[in-house]
Amino acid sequence: MSLPAPPPAPASAASPVVSVSHLVLRAKQLEIDALKHLAARAELVDVVGQLIHALQRERGATSVYLASGGQQFLEVRQNAVAQAQPLEAQARAVFATQIEPGHGASARMLSMMAWALHGLDMLDGLRAQIEQRTLSAHDSVAAFSRLIAGLVELIFHVADATAHPGISRLLVAFLHLVQSKEAAGQERAVGALLYASGHGDEAQQQRLIHLIDAQESSLRVFEEFAEPALRARWEQHLLTPGVARLERLRRTLCTARPGAALDTQLSDDWFEVSSAHITAQWDLQQQLVQALRQHCDAQVRAAEQALLDAEGLLQQLRDNPSPHAQAVERFFDAAAQPGSVPLPAAVTEGLAKRIDTAAQQTQASSLLDMLQAQSARLATMEAELETARRTLNERKVIERAKGVLMSRMGLTEEAAFRALQKTSMDQNRRLLDVAEATLSLPDFAFPRPGSGS
């Protein structure tokens, strides 16, 4: 014979009392806090994007300056440095605010900021080497590109950590536009180096081809996630005479035989048209930042209004108990004589009265409707977020596969990506599938550097 289950232990007097209203209102408040954190992230992304743009221009001007032996772009480079320095200070200030409590910065985000800050700390020394022309044009391009890569990675982390679908889509578009613009900036620097040096170089020409491919790949993702107006504006830019000039100068660089003479006078034309191409992307980037701000502000306002509505609904429920509850309260009033036992209005007054009180019944069910609507909205948000997460996850897989090829086969980053692309085309498979297959291969499947195999 089984013993009856013991009664539940009484709640401790110190235990917090949790109600439906507490949970609903707290959920709304947390949603508002998260949206305000996202608004702060939009400001961070804006400042980092502006700094990247300034450093890209400094990199391009420095490339011409060093490749020409200091004969060209001295003033252009000095102006670029002057424009970048205030943005460095602004970025440092924004990084400092993220350490403060209440900003919601993750450990990973702070680590990425530390890496970017380390690169900024090295800038003065890099610029001193450039002033003294003790650094080659190629090495200066590489140094600036490493610094910018850390800043781009910081933007990637912000996009990856965002949990709001509309804002996440805008950040994915922003990230890939920044990636395309960075590849365009590297292309400008490498092309300027070639034209200013006066001769072709096979390795640099290969870099140009990879950079053009990288721009096209990033822009495809941008077009998928950007708003129609931005896509249309970009398509209009591609039809401009400046883009046609850029394509002609690209062909000149990419088809020149190694060591063949290049017209050094074309370095100014190259810098002008490639800068215009970058500026077109910069304009789109600025519009995306504006869209991010507006979207964040609109979502915060909507969430705050929803909080007020929820508070009003709950207050209405508290202030207007059902008529039957009021009748019961009067029945047990110690200061009054008890009357007949109160019954619900539907019993005492019939169906007609019950119809008249339908509004009161609707009021009582409003809280349930609100909870159901919130659940449906969260489900829709999760579906949209999944699309953005999938795109970012594909980038992570491809980056890991590149790292595997670089470490196990001694390839450069460009060569590793090219190998993945070639396998994808040769086997008619998605680049993501090739990257996943690469990660699944055992170590012995890769020839060791210098093994001769």
Secondary structure as UniProt FT lines:
FT   TURN            13..14
FT   HELIX           20..67
FT   TURN            68..70
FT   HELIX           74..98
FT   TURN            101..102
FT   HELIX           107..121
FT   HELIX           123..132
FT   HELIX           137..160
FT   HELIX           165..197
FT   HELIX           202..225
FT   HELIX           228..237
FT   TURN            238..239
FT   HELIX           241..255
FT   TURN            258..259
FT   TURN            264..265
FT   HELIX           266..319
FT   HELIX           323..331
FT   TURN            334..335
FT   HELIX           345..356
FT   HELIX           358..409
FT   HELIX           413..426
FT   TURN            427..428
FT   HELIX           431..440
FT   HELIX           443..445
FT   TURN            449..450
//
